[in-house]
Protein backbone atom coordinates (compact mmCIF):
# COMPACT_ATOMS: atom_id res chain seq x y z
CA UNK A 1 0.00 0.00 0.00
CA UNK A 2 1.45 3.38 -1.00
CA UNK A 3 1.94 6.11 1.57
CA UNK A 4 0.13 9.34 0.66
CA UNK A 5 2.47 12.19 -0.29
CA UNK A 6 1.08 14.34 2.52
CA UNK A 7 1.68 11.73 5.25
CA UNK A 8 3.44 13.35 8.19
CA UNK A 9 3.42 16.77 6.53
CA UNK A 10 0.65 18.16 8.71
CA UNK A 11 0.41 18.15 12.48
CA UNK A 12 -1.65 19.82 15.18
CA UNK A 13 -0.72 21.18 18.59
CA UNK A 14 -2.80 22.45 21.46
CA UNK A 15 -1.80 25.07 24.04
CA UNK A 16 -4.10 25.71 27.01
CA UNK A 17 -4.15 29.30 28.29
CA UNK A 18 -6.16 31.35 30.75
CA UNK A 19 -9.44 32.31 29.04
CA UNK A 20 -8.82 36.00 29.79
CA UNK A 21 -5.76 35.92 27.48
CA UNK A 22 -7.68 34.71 24.41
CA UNK A 23 -8.71 38.17 23.18
CA UNK A 24 -5.18 39.51 23.44
CA UNK A 25 -3.80 36.52 21.59
CA UNK A 26 -6.32 36.97 18.77
CA UNK A 27 -5.76 40.73 18.65
CA UNK A 28 -8.15 43.46 17.54
CA UNK A 29 -9.86 42.28 14.35
CA UNK A 30 -7.79 39.07 14.45
CA UNK A 31 -4.58 40.98 13.68
CA UNK A 32 -2.32 38.65 15.71
CA UNK A 33 -3.92 35.47 14.35
CA UNK A 34 -3.51 36.74 10.79
CA UNK A 35 0.08 37.82 11.48
CA UNK A 36 0.99 34.39 12.86
CA UNK A 37 -0.53 32.71 9.79
CA UNK A 38 1.24 35.10 7.39
CA UNK A 39 4.63 34.66 9.04
CA UNK A 40 4.55 30.93 9.87
CA UNK A 41 1.90 29.43 7.59
CA UNK A 42 0.33 27.68 10.60
CA UNK A 43 -3.44 27.91 11.04
CA UNK A 44 -4.60 28.98 14.50
CA UNK A 45 -7.97 28.54 16.20
CA UNK A 46 -9.07 29.24 19.76
CA UNK A 47 -11.64 26.85 21.21
CA UNK A 48 -13.23 26.15 24.58
CA UNK A 49 -11.27 23.86 26.88
CA UNK A 50 -12.80 20.40 27.28
CA UNK A 51 -13.17 20.49 31.07
CA UNK A 52 -12.15 23.90 32.49
CA UNK A 53 -14.26 26.97 31.70
CA UNK A 54 -11.39 29.21 32.89
CA UNK A 55 -9.15 27.95 30.07
CA UNK A 56 -9.13 28.18 26.28
CA UNK A 57 -7.27 25.90 23.86
CA UNK A 58 -5.13 27.45 21.16
CA UNK A 59 -5.00 24.92 18.33
CA UNK A 60 -2.19 25.20 15.79
CA UNK A 61 -2.17 23.27 12.52
CA UNK A 62 0.67 22.99 10.02
CA UNK A 63 4.05 21.36 9.58
CA UNK A 64 6.23 20.76 12.63
CA UNK A 65 8.35 23.81 11.80
CA UNK A 66 5.27 25.99 11.26
CA UNK A 67 3.82 24.88 14.59
CA UNK A 68 7.15 25.43 16.37
CA UNK A 69 7.41 28.98 15.00
CA UNK A 70 3.73 29.78 15.62
CA UNK A 71 3.99 28.42 19.16
CA UNK A 72 6.96 30.71 19.84
CA UNK A 73 4.97 33.70 18.55
CA UNK A 74 1.98 32.74 20.74
CA UNK A 75 4.24 32.47 23.81
CA UNK A 76 5.72 35.89 23.01
CA UNK A 77 2.18 37.31 22.82
CA UNK A 78 1.21 35.71 26.14
CA UNK A 79 4.25 37.22 27.86
CA UNK A 80 3.69 40.61 26.24
CA UNK A 81 0.03 40.85 27.30
CA UNK A 82 0.86 40.13 30.91
CA UNK A 83 0.27 36.42 31.28
CA UNK A 84 2.73 33.67 31.99
CA UNK A 85 3.44 31.03 29.37
CA UNK A 86 1.46 27.81 29.94
CA UNK A 87 0.40 26.58 32.38
CA UNK A 88 -1.90 29.55 33.04
CA UNK A 89 -1.00 31.94 35.83
CA UNK A 90 -2.91 31.84 39.09
CA UNK A 91 -2.83 35.64 39.33
CA UNK A 92 -5.39 37.75 37.54
CA UNK A 93 -3.82 38.84 34.22
CA UNK A 94 -4.04 42.44 33.09
CA UNK A 95 -4.96 41.41 29.53
CA UNK A 96 -3.02 44.27 27.98
CA UNK A 97 -4.71 47.03 29.96
CA UNK A 98 -1.30 48.41 30.99
CA UNK A 99 0.09 48.83 27.49
CA UNK A 100 3.15 50.95 27.72
CA UNK A 101 3.96 50.09 31.30
CA UNK A 102 1.59 50.47 34.22
CA UNK A 103 2.28 49.01 37.65
CA UNK A 104 3.51 45.43 37.39
CA UNK A 105 4.17 45.74 33.68
CA UNK A 106 7.12 44.01 32.03
CA UNK A 107 6.83 46.23 28.95
CA UNK A 108 10.26 46.50 27.24
CA UNK A 109 12.12 44.92 30.19
CA UNK A 110 13.61 42.13 28.03
CA UNK A 111 15.29 42.09 24.64
CA UNK A 112 13.16 40.71 21.80
CA UNK A 113 14.67 37.36 20.82
CA UNK A 114 13.12 37.57 17.35
CA UNK A 115 14.53 41.06 16.78
CA UNK A 116 18.04 39.89 17.62
CA UNK A 117 17.60 37.19 14.96
CA UNK A 118 16.28 39.82 12.54
CA UNK A 119 12.78 38.35 12.39
CA UNK A 120 10.48 40.34 14.71
CA UNK A 121 7.21 40.86 12.90
CA UNK A 122 5.57 43.06 15.54
CA UNK A 123 7.72 46.12 14.80
CA UNK A 124 6.65 49.14 16.87
CA UNK A 125 3.85 47.08 18.47
CA UNK A 126 6.36 44.64 20.01
CA UNK A 127 6.32 44.64 23.80
CA UNK A 128 9.97 43.60 23.94
CA UNK A 129 12.94 45.94 23.58
CA UNK A 130 14.56 46.25 20.16
CA UNK A 131 18.03 47.12 21.41
CA UNK A 132 19.67 48.20 24.65
CA UNK A 133 18.40 51.78 24.22
CA UNK A 134 14.76 50.60 24.62
CA UNK A 135 15.35 48.46 27.71
CA UNK A 136 13.59 49.57 30.90
CA UNK A 137 14.12 48.50 34.48
CA UNK A 138 11.84 45.64 35.52
CA UNK A 139 8.73 46.68 37.48
CA UNK A 140 9.64 44.12 40.16
CA UNK A 141 13.17 45.49 40.62
PyMOL commands that set and color helices and strands:
alter all, ss='L'
color gray80, all
select helices_A, chain A and resi 19-26+28-40+64-80+113-116+123-125+132-134
alter helices_A, ss='H'
color red, helices_A
select strands_A, chain A and resi 11-18+43-48+55-62
alter strands_A, ss='S'
color yellow, strands_A
deselect
rebuild
show_as cartoon
